[in-house]
Amino acid sequence: MTKTAETTDADLDNGRDDPAISKEHWDVIVIGGGVAGLSAALILARAQRRVLVLDAQSPRNRYAAHMHGVLGRDGYSPLDLVADGAREVRAVGGVILQTTARAARPVSEGFEVTTTENITVSGRHLIFATGARDALPDIPGLAEQWGRGVVACPYCDGYENRDRTIGVLAASIAGLHKAHMLRSYSADIVVFTALAGEVPASDRELLEARGMRIETTPVKETVTDGSTLTGLALENGTSIPVDVVFAEPPLIAQDELLQQLGAALSDSPFGPWTSVDVAGRTSVPGVWAVGNAANPTALVPIAAGSGAIAALALNAELIGADIAASSVR
């Protein structure tokens, strides 16, 4: 779609140009405007493909003020990174519509997607970059600290919390591995195991042998000083001081539309997840998945890379279709 003198980037982003967006038959509709989706959109738009991004503005890491382990952007705001990416996509002709996709179905020349505002758009291919969400335990104060005093990823936040008192809120026996991951950052680690149930003696002995304390009493709530986390209060009335808590919330795939389309699932350590090949193709022809929609362990650099890989493979298919169409004439 071409911008006119009267059509601004804000108009396109906020959906006020809906009739033109609905009329266009896009080469690719990207569902999800996080790092993975924008990475795919940027490459495809630069390849002169007609690209529409449906952005629900809910990246998984939006609660964090900073991201880490991202080359060239260590310590940068994840929301600023997404904003930078959106500007880059728009600059090369990609269109971004701030909305949530609520339904998707195959049609004769590709797919139709309907948004929560009942806008219907169509395209030849779909890329799902819908990600996943963290299901935090129902412990008062935990959600309010999410992304600050309560985090999940040692690779993202372990270095910043080195030599501090670290609490590990384990939700499963397998999740005790997170405590071992964090041991290289601090010698003062408390592992809260009530959510995980009975800890086998061998696991307990290994944690203790590495100098970690084990607390089996259930956590009642967080303890704060103003907005700063200072500890965890237990159901027995005591409190354990900690500087930060590494939680192990279940990761929930945001794959409702992929399931509507019949995309196959495969087993993962996080439960059933959308199956993709090395390029991001799902079992549904013309439907791709990238980032956490395809890989629950994808950190920001991996998510961006998966979007790029899918874009390259998808554009190769579009080129093949263009060649085939020319040969028929």
C-alpha positions as a Markdown table, in Angstrom:
| # | Residue | x | y | z |
|---|---|---|---|---|
| 1 | Met | 0.0 | 0.0 | 0.0 |
| 2 | Thr | 1.3 | 3.4 | -0.9 |
| 3 | Lys | 1.2 | 6.3 | 1.6 |
| 4 | Thr | -0.4 | 9.4 | 0.2 |
| 5 | Ala | 0.4 | 13.0 | 1.4 |
| 6 | Glu | -2.7 | 12.8 | 3.6 |
| 7 | Thr | -1.8 | 9.4 | 5.1 |
| 8 | Thr | 0.7 | 9.3 | 8.0 |
| 9 | Asp | 2.6 | 6.5 | 9.7 |
| 10 | Ala | 0.3 | 7.0 | 12.7 |
| 11 | Asp | -2.8 | 6.5 | 10.5 |
| 12 | Leu | -1.4 | 3.2 | 9.2 |
| 13 | Asp | -0.3 | 2.0 | 12.7 |
| 14 | Asn | -3.6 | 2.9 | 14.4 |
| 15 | Gly | -5.8 | 1.4 | 11.6 |
| 16 | Arg | -7.6 | 4.5 | 10.5 |
| 17 | Asp | -6.7 | 3.5 | 6.9 |
| 18 | Asp | -8.7 | 0.2 | 7.3 |
| 19 | Pro | -10.5 | 0.2 | 3.9 |
| 20 | Ala | -7.1 | 0.3 | 2.0 |
| 21 | Ile | -5.6 | -2.3 | 4.3 |
| 22 | Ser | -8.6 | -4.7 | 3.8 |
| 23 | Lys | -8.6 | -4.2 | 0.1 |
| 24 | Glu | -4.9 | -5.2 | -0.3 |
| 25 | His | -4.0 | -8.9 | -0.9 |
| 26 | Trp | -0.8 | -9.0 | 1.0 |
| 27 | Asp | 2.2 | -11.2 | 0.1 |
| 28 | Val | 2.7 | -11.8 | 3.8 |
| 29 | Ile | 0.7 | -11.1 | 7.0 |
| 30 | Val | 2.9 | -11.2 | 10.1 |
| 31 | Ile | 0.8 | -11.8 | 13.3 |
| 32 | Gly | 2.8 | -10.4 | 16.1 |
| 33 | Gly | 4.9 | -7.2 | 16.2 |
| 34 | Gly | 7.7 | -8.3 | 18.6 |
| 35 | Val | 11.4 | -8.9 | 17.6 |
| 36 | Ala | 10.7 | -12.1 | 15.7 |
| 37 | Gly | 7.8 | -10.7 | 13.7 |
| 38 | Leu | 9.5 | -7.4 | 12.9 |
| 39 | Ser | 12.7 | -9.1 | 11.9 |
| 40 | Ala | 10.8 | -11.2 | 9.3 |
| 41 | Ala | 8.8 | -8.1 | 8.2 |
| 42 | Leu | 11.9 | -6.0 | 7.7 |
| 43 | Ile | 13.6 | -8.5 | 5.3 |
| 44 | Leu | 10.5 | -9.2 | 3.4 |
| 45 | Ala | 9.6 | -5.5 | 3.0 |
| 46 | Arg | 13.1 | -4.8 | 1.8 |
| 47 | Ala | 12.6 | -7.5 | -0.7 |
| 48 | Gln | 9.7 | -5.5 | -2.1 |
| 49 | Arg | 7.0 | -7.8 | -0.7 |
| 50 | Arg | 3.7 | -6.4 | 0.4 |
| 51 | Val | 3.9 | -6.9 | 4.2 |
| 52 | Leu | 1.3 | -6.3 | 6.8 |
| 53 | Val | 2.1 | -6.7 | 10.5 |
| 54 | Leu | -0.7 | -7.1 | 13.0 |
| 55 | Asp | 0.8 | -5.9 | 16.3 |
| 56 | Ala | -1.1 | -6.6 | 19.6 |
| 57 | Gln | 1.7 | -4.6 | 21.4 |
| 58 | Ser | 2.2 | -7.3 | 24.0 |
| 59 | Pro | 5.8 | -8.7 | 23.7 |
| 60 | Arg | 6.6 | -11.2 | 26.5 |
| 61 | Asn | 9.5 | -9.0 | 27.8 |
| 62 | Arg | 7.5 | -5.8 | 28.0 |
| 63 | Tyr | 7.7 | -5.9 | 31.8 |
| 64 | Ala | 11.5 | -5.6 | 31.8 |
| 65 | Ala | 13.2 | -2.2 | 31.7 |
| 66 | His | 16.3 | -3.7 | 30.2 |
| 67 | Met | 17.3 | -6.8 | 28.1 |
| 68 | His | 20.7 | -8.5 | 28.2 |
| 69 | Gly | 22.8 | -10.8 | 26.1 |
| 70 | Val | 21.8 | -9.0 | 22.9 |
| 71 | Leu | 24.9 | -8.1 | 21.0 |
| 72 | Gly | 25.1 | -4.3 | 20.4 |
| 73 | Arg | 22.0 | -3.7 | 22.5 |
| 74 | Asp | 23.0 | -5.1 | 26.0 |
| 75 | Gly | 21.1 | -3.1 | 28.6 |
| 76 | Tyr | 18.7 | -1.6 | 26.0 |
| 77 | Ser | 15.0 | -1.3 | 26.6 |
| 78 | Pro | 13.1 | -4.2 | 24.9 |
| 79 | Leu | 10.2 | -1.8 | 24.1 |
| 80 | Asp | 12.7 | 0.7 | 22.6 |
| 81 | Leu | 14.1 | -2.1 | 20.4 |
| 82 | Val | 10.6 | -3.0 | 19.2 |
| 83 | Ala | 9.9 | 0.7 | 18.5 |
| 84 | Asp | 13.2 | 1.0 | 16.5 |
| 85 | Gly | 12.3 | -2.1 | 14.5 |
| 86 | Ala | 8.8 | -0.8 | 13.7 |
| 87 | Arg | 10.3 | 2.4 | 12.4 |
| 88 | Glu | 12.7 | 0.4 | 10.2 |
| 89 | Val | 9.9 | -1.7 | 8.8 |
| 90 | Arg | 7.7 | 1.3 | 8.0 |
| 91 | Ala | 10.7 | 3.1 | 6.4 |
| 92 | Val | 10.9 | 0.4 | 3.7 |
| 93 | Gly | 7.2 | 0.2 | 3.0 |
| 94 | Gly | 5.9 | -2.3 | 5.5 |
| 95 | Val | 2.6 | -1.5 | 7.2 |
| 96 | Ile | 1.9 | -2.0 | 10.8 |
| 97 | Leu | -1.6 | -2.2 | 12.2 |
| 98 | Gln | -2.0 | -2.0 | 16.0 |
| 99 | Thr | -4.6 | -4.7 | 16.6 |
| 100 | Thr | -5.1 | -8.3 | 17.8 |
| 101 | Ala | -5.9 | -11.1 | 15.4 |
| 102 | Arg | -8.8 | -13.2 | 16.6 |
| 103 | Ala | -9.4 | -15.6 | 13.8 |
| 104 | Ala | -7.7 | -17.1 | 10.8 |
| 105 | Arg | -8.9 | -19.3 | 8.0 |
| 106 | Pro | -7.7 | -20.6 | 4.6 |
| 107 | Val | -9.2 | -19.1 | 1.4 |
| 108 | Ser | -8.6 | -19.8 | -2.3 |
| 109 | Glu | -5.6 | -17.6 | -2.6 |
| 110 | Gly | -4.1 | -17.9 | 0.8 |
| 111 | Phe | -5.6 | -16.9 | 4.1 |
| 112 | Glu | -8.0 | -14.4 | 5.8 |
| 113 | Val | -7.3 | -13.0 | 9.2 |
| 114 | Thr | -10.0 | -11.1 | 11.3 |
| 115 | Thr | -9.0 | -8.7 | 14.0 |
| 116 | Thr | -10.8 | -7.8 | 17.3 |
| 117 | Glu | -12.2 | -4.8 | 15.5 |
| 118 | Asn | -13.7 | -7.1 | 12.8 |
| 119 | Ile | -11.2 | -5.9 | 10.2 |
| 120 | Thr | -10.6 | -8.7 | 7.7 |
| 121 | Val | -7.3 | -8.8 | 5.8 |
| 122 | Ser | -6.0 | -11.4 | 3.3 |
| 123 | Gly | -2.6 | -12.6 | 2.3 |
| 124 | Arg | -0.7 | -15.3 | 0.5 |
| 125 | His | 1.3 | -16.4 | 3.5 |
| 126 | Leu | 1.1 | -16.0 | 7.3 |
| 127 | Ile | 3.9 | -15.7 | 9.8 |
| 128 | Phe | 3.0 | -16.3 | 13.4 |
| 129 | Ala | 5.1 | -14.4 | 15.8 |
| 130 | Thr | 2.5 | -14.5 | 18.6 |
| 131 | Gly | 5.0 | -15.7 | 21.3 |
| 132 | Ala | 4.2 | -17.0 | 24.7 |
| 133 | Arg | 3.2 | -15.8 | 28.1 |
| 134 | Asp | 4.5 | -16.6 | 31.6 |
| 135 | Ala | 1.9 | -17.9 | 34.1 |
| 136 | Leu | 3.2 | -16.7 | 37.4 |
| 137 | Pro | 2.2 | -18.5 | 40.6 |
| 138 | Asp | -0.7 | -16.9 | 42.5 |
| 139 | Ile | 1.5 | -15.4 | 45.2 |
| 140 | Pro | 0.6 | -11.9 | 46.3 |
| 141 | Gly | 3.1 | -9.3 | 45.1 |
| 142 | Leu | 4.8 | -11.5 | 42.6 |
| 143 | Ala | 3.1 | -10.0 | 39.6 |
| 144 | Glu | 3.8 | -6.5 | 40.7 |
| 145 | Gln | 7.6 | -7.3 | 40.9 |
| 146 | Trp | 7.7 | -9.2 | 37.6 |
| 147 | Gly | 10.5 | -7.9 | 35.4 |
| 148 | Arg | 12.2 | -6.1 | 38.3 |
| 149 | Gly | 12.6 | -8.0 | 41.6 |
| 150 | Val | 11.2 | -11.2 | 40.2 |
| 151 | Val | 12.7 | -12.5 | 36.9 |
| 152 | Ala | 13.0 | -15.8 | 35.1 |
| 153 | Cys | 16.1 | -16.1 | 33.0 |
| 154 | Pro | 19.6 | -16.5 | 34.4 |
| 155 | Tyr | 21.2 | -15.6 | 31.0 |
| 156 | Cys | 19.1 | -12.4 | 31.0 |
| 157 | Asp | 19.5 | -11.3 | 34.6 |
| 158 | Gly | 22.1 | -13.5 | 36.3 |
| 159 | Tyr | 25.1 | -11.2 | 35.7 |
| 160 | Glu | 23.3 | -8.1 | 37.1 |
| 161 | Asn | 22.6 | -10.0 | 40.3 |
| 162 | Arg | 26.0 | -11.5 | 40.9 |
| 163 | Asp | 27.1 | -11.7 | 44.5 |
| 164 | Arg | 23.6 | -10.9 | 45.8 |
| 165 | Thr | 21.2 | -13.0 | 47.8 |
| 166 | Ile | 19.2 | -14.9 | 45.1 |
| 167 | Gly | 16.0 | -16.7 | 45.8 |
| 168 | Val | 14.9 | -19.5 | 43.4 |
| 169 | Leu | 11.2 | -20.2 | 43.3 |
| 170 | Ala | 11.2 | -23.7 | 41.9 |
| 171 | Ala | 7.9 | -25.0 | 40.5 |
| 172 | Ser | 9.1 | -28.5 | 39.6 |
| 173 | Ile | 11.9 | -30.9 | 40.3 |
| 174 | Ala | 13.4 | -30.3 | 36.9 |
| 175 | Gly | 13.3 | -26.6 | 37.7 |
| 176 | Leu | 15.9 | -27.1 | 40.4 |
| 177 | His | 18.4 | -26.9 | 37.5 |
| 178 | Lys | 17.8 | -23.2 | 37.5 |
| 179 | Ala | 19.4 | -23.0 | 41.0 |
| 180 | His | 22.5 | -24.8 | 39.6 |
| 181 | Met | 22.6 | -22.3 | 36.7 |
| 182 | Leu | 22.6 | -19.4 | 39.1 |
| 183 | Arg | 25.3 | -20.8 | 41.4 |
| 184 | Ser | 28.1 | -19.4 | 39.2 |
| 185 | Tyr | 26.7 | -15.9 | 39.9 |
| 186 | Ser | 26.3 | -16.1 | 43.7 |
| 187 | Ala | 27.3 | -18.2 | 46.7 |
| 188 | Asp | 24.2 | -17.0 | 48.6 |
| 189 | Ile | 21.2 | -18.9 | 47.1 |
| 190 | Val | 18.0 | -19.9 | 48.8 |
| 191 | Val | 15.8 | -22.5 | 46.9 |
| 192 | Phe | 12.1 | -22.4 | 47.8 |
| 193 | Thr | 10.7 | -25.8 | 46.9 |
| 194 | Ala | 7.1 | -25.9 | 48.2 |
| 195 | Leu | 5.7 | -25.5 | 44.6 |
| 196 | Ala | 7.8 | -28.4 | 43.4 |
| 197 | Gly | 6.6 | -30.9 | 46.0 |
| 198 | Glu | 8.8 | -33.4 | 47.7 |
| 199 | Val | 12.5 | -33.0 | 46.7 |
| 200 | Pro | 14.3 | -36.3 | 46.2 |
| 201 | Ala | 17.2 | -36.9 | 48.6 |
| 202 | Ser | 19.7 | -36.9 | 45.8 |
| 203 | Asp | 18.6 | -33.5 | 44.5 |
| 204 | Arg | 18.6 | -32.1 | 48.0 |
| 205 | Glu | 22.1 | -33.4 | 48.7 |
| 206 | Leu | 23.4 | -31.9 | 45.5 |
| 207 | Leu | 22.0 | -28.5 | 46.2 |
| 208 | Glu | 23.4 | -28.5 | 49.7 |
| 209 | Ala | 26.8 | -29.8 | 48.5 |
| 210 | Arg | 27.0 | -26.7 | 46.3 |
| 211 | Gly | 26.3 | -24.5 | 49.3 |
| 212 | Met | 22.6 | -23.6 | 48.6 |
| 213 | Arg | 20.0 | -23.4 | 51.3 |
| 214 | Ile | 16.6 | -25.2 | 50.9 |
| 215 | Glu | 13.4 | -23.8 | 52.2 |
| 216 | Thr | 10.4 | -26.1 | 52.1 |
| 217 | Thr | 7.7 | -23.8 | 53.7 |
| 218 | Pro | 5.3 | -22.4 | 51.2 |
| 219 | Val | 5.8 | -18.7 | 50.2 |
| 220 | Lys | 2.9 | -16.5 | 51.4 |
| 221 | Glu | 3.8 | -13.2 | 49.7 |
| 222 | Thr | 6.6 | -10.9 | 48.7 |
| 223 | Val | 8.2 | -8.4 | 51.1 |
| 224 | Thr | 9.1 | -5.0 | 49.8 |
| 225 | Asp | 10.6 | -1.7 | 50.9 |
| 226 | Gly | 8.6 | 0.7 | 48.8 |
| 227 | Ser | 8.9 | -0.7 | 45.3 |
| 228 | Thr | 12.0 | -2.7 | 46.0 |
| 229 | Leu | 11.8 | -6.5 | 46.7 |
| 230 | Thr | 13.6 | -7.3 | 50.0 |
| 231 | Gly | 12.4 | -10.9 | 50.7 |
| 232 | Leu | 9.7 | -13.6 | 50.7 |
| 233 | Ala | 7.3 | -14.1 | 53.6 |
| 234 | Leu | 6.5 | -17.7 | 54.4 |
| 235 | Glu | 3.3 | -19.2 | 55.6 |
| 236 | Asn | 4.8 | -20.0 | 59.0 |
| 237 | Gly | 5.2 | -16.3 | 59.8 |
| 238 | Thr | 8.9 | -16.0 | 59.0 |
| 239 | Ser | 10.5 | -14.0 | 56.2 |
| 240 | Ile | 13.6 | -14.9 | 54.2 |
| 241 | Pro | 15.6 | -11.9 | 52.9 |
| 242 | Val | 16.5 | -12.0 | 49.2 |
| 243 | Asp | 17.6 | -9.4 | 46.8 |
| 244 | Val | 16.0 | -11.0 | 43.7 |
| 245 | Val | 13.8 | -14.0 | 43.0 |
| 246 | Phe | 14.2 | -16.2 | 39.9 |
| 247 | Ala | 10.9 | -17.8 | 39.3 |
| 248 | Glu | 10.0 | -20.7 | 37.1 |
| 249 | Pro | 6.5 | -19.8 | 35.7 |
| 250 | Pro | 5.0 | -22.2 | 33.2 |
| 251 | Leu | 5.3 | -20.9 | 29.7 |
| 252 | Ile | 2.0 | -20.9 | 27.8 |
| 253 | Ala | 2.1 | -20.8 | 24.0 |
| 254 | Gln | -0.1 | -18.2 | 22.4 |
| 255 | Asp | -1.0 | -20.5 | 19.6 |
| 256 | Glu | -4.8 | -20.3 | 19.4 |
| 257 | Leu | -4.9 | -19.2 | 15.8 |
| 258 | Leu | -2.2 | -21.8 | 14.8 |
| 259 | Gln | -4.5 | -24.4 | 16.3 |
| 260 | Gln | -7.5 | -23.0 | 14.4 |
| 261 | Leu | -5.5 | -23.6 | 11.2 |
| 262 | Gly | -4.6 | -27.2 | 12.3 |
| 263 | Ala | -0.9 | -26.7 | 12.8 |
| 264 | Ala | 0.7 | -29.9 | 14.2 |
| 265 | Leu | 2.3 | -29.9 | 17.7 |
| 266 | Ser | 5.3 | -31.7 | 19.0 |
| 267 | Asp | 6.5 | -32.4 | 22.6 |
| 268 | Ser | 8.8 | -29.9 | 24.3 |
| 269 | Pro | 10.1 | -29.5 | 27.9 |
| 270 | Phe | 7.3 | -26.8 | 28.1 |
| 271 | Gly | 4.5 | -29.1 | 26.9 |
| 272 | Pro | 3.1 | -29.4 | 23.3 |
| 273 | Trp | 4.4 | -26.7 | 21.0 |
| 274 | Thr | 3.9 | -25.8 | 17.3 |
| 275 | Ser | 6.1 | -28.0 | 15.1 |
| 276 | Val | 8.3 | -26.2 | 12.6 |
| 277 | Asp | 11.1 | -27.2 | 10.3 |
| 278 | Val | 14.5 | -25.4 | 10.3 |
| 279 | Ala | 13.1 | -22.5 | 8.3 |
| 280 | Gly | 10.0 | -22.0 | 10.5 |
| 281 | Arg | 7.5 | -23.8 | 8.2 |
| 282 | Thr | 4.6 | -25.4 | 10.1 |
| 283 | Ser | 2.6 | -28.4 | 9.0 |
| 284 | Val | 0.1 | -26.1 | 7.2 |
| 285 | Pro | 1.3 | -25.0 | 3.8 |
| 286 | Gly | 1.8 | -21.2 | 3.7 |
| 287 | Val | 1.9 | -20.9 | 7.5 |
| 288 | Trp | 5.1 | -20.1 | 9.3 |
| 289 | Ala | 6.0 | -19.7 | 13.0 |
| 290 | Val | 8.9 | -17.8 | 14.5 |
| 291 | Gly | 10.3 | -16.7 | 17.9 |
| 292 | Asn | 8.6 | -18.2 | 21.0 |
| 293 | Ala | 5.7 | -19.3 | 18.8 |
| 294 | Ala | 8.1 | -21.9 | 17.4 |
| 295 | Asn | 10.7 | -22.2 | 20.1 |
| 296 | Pro | 9.9 | -21.7 | 23.8 |
| 297 | Thr | 13.6 | -21.2 | 24.6 |
| 298 | Ala | 14.2 | -18.5 | 22.1 |
| 299 | Leu | 15.9 | -15.5 | 23.7 |
| 300 | Val | 15.8 | -12.1 | 21.9 |
| 301 | Pro | 18.7 | -12.8 | 19.5 |
| 302 | Ile | 17.4 | -16.3 | 18.7 |
| 303 | Ala | 13.9 | -14.9 | 18.1 |
| 304 | Ala | 15.3 | -12.2 | 15.7 |
| 305 | Gly | 17.3 | -14.8 | 13.9 |
| 306 | Ser | 14.3 | -17.1 | 13.5 |
| 307 | Gly | 12.4 | -14.3 | 11.9 |
| 308 | Ala | 15.2 | -13.6 | 9.5 |
| 309 | Ile | 15.6 | -17.3 | 8.5 |
| 310 | Ala | 11.8 | -17.7 | 7.9 |
| 311 | Ala | 11.8 | -14.5 | 5.8 |
| 312 | Leu | 14.6 | -15.7 | 3.6 |
| 313 | Ala | 12.9 | -19.1 | 3.0 |
| 314 | Leu | 9.5 | -17.6 | 2.4 |
| 315 | Asn | 10.8 | -15.0 | -0.1 |
| 316 | Ala | 12.5 | -17.9 | -2.0 |
| 317 | Glu | 9.1 | -19.5 | -2.2 |
| 318 | Leu | 7.6 | -16.3 | -3.5 |
| 319 | Ile | 10.3 | -15.9 | -6.1 |
| 320 | Gly | 9.6 | -19.5 | -7.2 |
| 321 | Ala | 5.9 | -18.7 | -7.5 |
| 322 | Asp | 6.8 | -15.6 | -9.6 |
| 323 | Ile | 8.9 | -17.6 | -11.9 |
| 324 | Ala | 6.3 | -20.3 | -12.3 |
| 325 | Ala | 3.6 | -17.6 | -13.1 |
| 326 | Ser | 5.9 | -16.1 | -15.7 |
| 327 | Ser | 6.5 | -19.4 | -17.4 |
| 328 | Val | 2.8 | -20.1 | -17.8 |
| 329 | Arg | 2.2 | -17.0 | -19.9 |
